[in-house]
Amino acid sequence: MAHRIYTRTGDQGMTGIHGGTRVPKDDPRIEANGNLDELNCQIGVIRSMLSERCGGCFSEPRALFSGREEKQSRKASETDTGATERALFDEILHTIQKNLMTVMSQVATPSAERDKNPNELPQNLVTDCEAMMDALTAEAGPSRHFILPGGTPLAAQLQMARAICRRAERRLWALHRIDPLPEVILQYINRLSDLLFVMARHELARQDWPEDRWQAFAYKNQL
């Protein structure tokens, strides 16, 4: 018999978690992992936009409003830079996707069983995320304002990923109060939403696209 993707085991609203226990499909653990899965899918959408097969999703949209000669000149001068940026963002996002799979495995495991889970979180998970934010912020400039999501298609999709990441963080804290999670997971998802925000700003800066600012960060600008 051919292998079937469906099992019929979840037809009564239950699903399995790491270790074999079955829980309701609206269990806080399943809800948290569902949000992480959605985040991973959104990042996959963004990575598809970085592909050269995308037909220019990461190319220079601002040039669409320029004259023909300016557009051609700009394209010639920025081709190498654009390819480098695509490769950098793709590498960052690919690493995030793999990290999220490990995070989801840990989240799917009750704390009492977590030492039996062979999927270990990478070392320096949080510090690497912070280092990347610092590097991209140095290029994009400091952030002192709330920004309306939008701008280029890529920046808008990165902001969507940021919002999903924030929702995932809220669901993780709800689970954490019931069954404690590793502290590094909570820290990483918090930093990850910030990284996605910084990547969106970096994309706008690279495209010379003005940020649509709402108002200044009152609390951050006082630090």
N, C-alpha and C positions, 0 to 999 in steps of 0.2 A: 504494500500500500504506500502511495506517495506521502511524503511528509506534509502535514497540514499545519498552517500557521495558527489556526483556531483550536482551542482546547475544550471549550464549553464549561470550563471550571469556574468562570467568573459570572455565570448567568444569574446567580443568586445574590450578586452585589458584594462578593468577597474576592480578595486577591491575596497572593502569597508575598511574603517579605523574606529577606535574607535569614536563613535558619529554618525555614519551612513553616513558620507560623502564618496563619491566614487571618486577615483583618478586613473590616469593611472598606469599601472603596473610597469612602469619604473620611477615612481615618486621617488625623493630622499628619502622619508620616507620609501617606500617599499623596495628600494635598501638597505638602512641601516638595516632594519629588516631582509631582506633576508640574509645578511652577519652574523647577530647575530644568525639567525636560523642555518646557516651552522656551525657556531662555536659550537652551542649547540649539533648538530649532531656529530661533531668530538669528542667532549667530551664524548658523549655516546659511540663512538667507543673505546675510551681509557678505559672507565669504563668496557666495555665488556672484555677488555684484563686483567683487574684486577680480574675477576671472576675465582674462582677455577675450573670452568667448561671449562676454556679456554685451558686447557692442558699445562699450564706452560709458558704462555706468560710473566708472571711477575717473573718466576723462574730464576735461575742463569745461564744465557746464557754463561758466561765466563767459567763455569764448563764443557761446552761441549768440551773444548780444554784441559781439565785436565785428568790425569790418573784416572782409575776407582776407586782406593782406595781414592784418594784425593777428587774425585767428591762425593763419598758416604759420606765421613767424613764432607765435607763442607755442603752437603745437610742436614745432621742430625743436625749440629750446627746452621744452619741459618733458619730452618723451622719456628720457632716461630717468629724470626725477620721478615721474609718475610711475614708472615700472618699479623703481626702488621702493616707493611708498606702498604700492600694491603688495609687494613681497613682504614688507615689514608688517603691515596690518594683517596679512594672511597668516604669517607666522605667529603673531600674537594671538589671533583669534583661534587658530588651530590648537595652540597650547591650551587656551581657555576651554575649548570643547573637550579635550582629553581630561583636563583637571575636573571639569564638571561631571564627567562620567564616574570618576573616582569618588567625588563628593556624593553623588547620588547613591553609589554603592554603600558608602558609610552611613548615609541618612536612612537607607532601607534596612539597616541593621540595628536592632535594639541594643542599648548600651551594654546589657549583660552579655551579649554575644559578640560585641565588636572586636574583641581580641582574636576571634577566630576568622575574621574577614581578611583575606589575603591581599586585598586591594589597598595599598598604603598611599596616603597623601604625600605628594612630593615635598621635599624639604624646601625651606625658604619660600613657601607658597605666598605668604603675605608680603614679605620683603621684596620679592621679585616684582610683585604687582606694584608696590610703592615706587620701586626704582624706575619702572617703565613710565609711571605717571609723571615722575619728576623729569625724566628725559623729554617726554612729549610736551609737558608744560613749558619747559625751557625754550622750546621751539615755537609754541603757539602763543606764549605770553601768559601772564598771570590772569586768573579768573576772579573777577570782583562783582559779577552780576548774575542774577537769574537770567537764563536764556530761554526764549520761546523755542520749543522743538521745531525743526524745519531746516531751511537752507537747502543744501544739496541733497539729492536722494540718499546718499550714503550717510551723511550726518543725521538725517531724519531717522533712518533705520537704526543707527547707533543709539539715538535717544530712546527709541522704542525698546531696544535691548536694555538700556539703563532702567527704564520704568518697570519692565518685567523682572529685572534683577532685584529691584527694591521690593516688589511684591513677594518674590521668593524669600527675601530676607525676613519679611514679616511672618511668613508661614514657618520659617525655620525657628524663629523665636517662640512661636506658639507651641511647636513640637518640643523645643528645648525645656519649656516649663513642665512638660509632662515626662519626658525622658531625655536627660541631658545629652547634648551633642558635643563633640570635640570643639573646644574654643576656637581652634584655628579655622574651622568651617565657617563659623559666624563672622570671624574677622575677615576671611577671604571674600565672602559674598558682599560684605560691606565695602571693601576696597574695590571689588570688581565693578560695582555700580559707578564708583567714582572714575575708574579707569575708562569705562565706556563713555562717560561724559567728557573726559579729557580727549578721548579719541575723536569724538564728534567735533569738539572745538578745534582740534588739530586739522581735521579735514576742512573745516571752514577757512582756517588760516591759510592752508596750503592752496586753496582755490581762490584766495583773496575775496572771500564772500563775507560780507559784514554780519556780525552777530545781531540777532533781533533781540535786544536787551529789554527786560522788563524793569527791574530795579536792582539797586546794589545789595550785596550781602551785608546787612547791617552788623551781624554778629561776627562774621569772619574779618571784616575790614577793621574791626576794633582790636583784633589780636596783635 
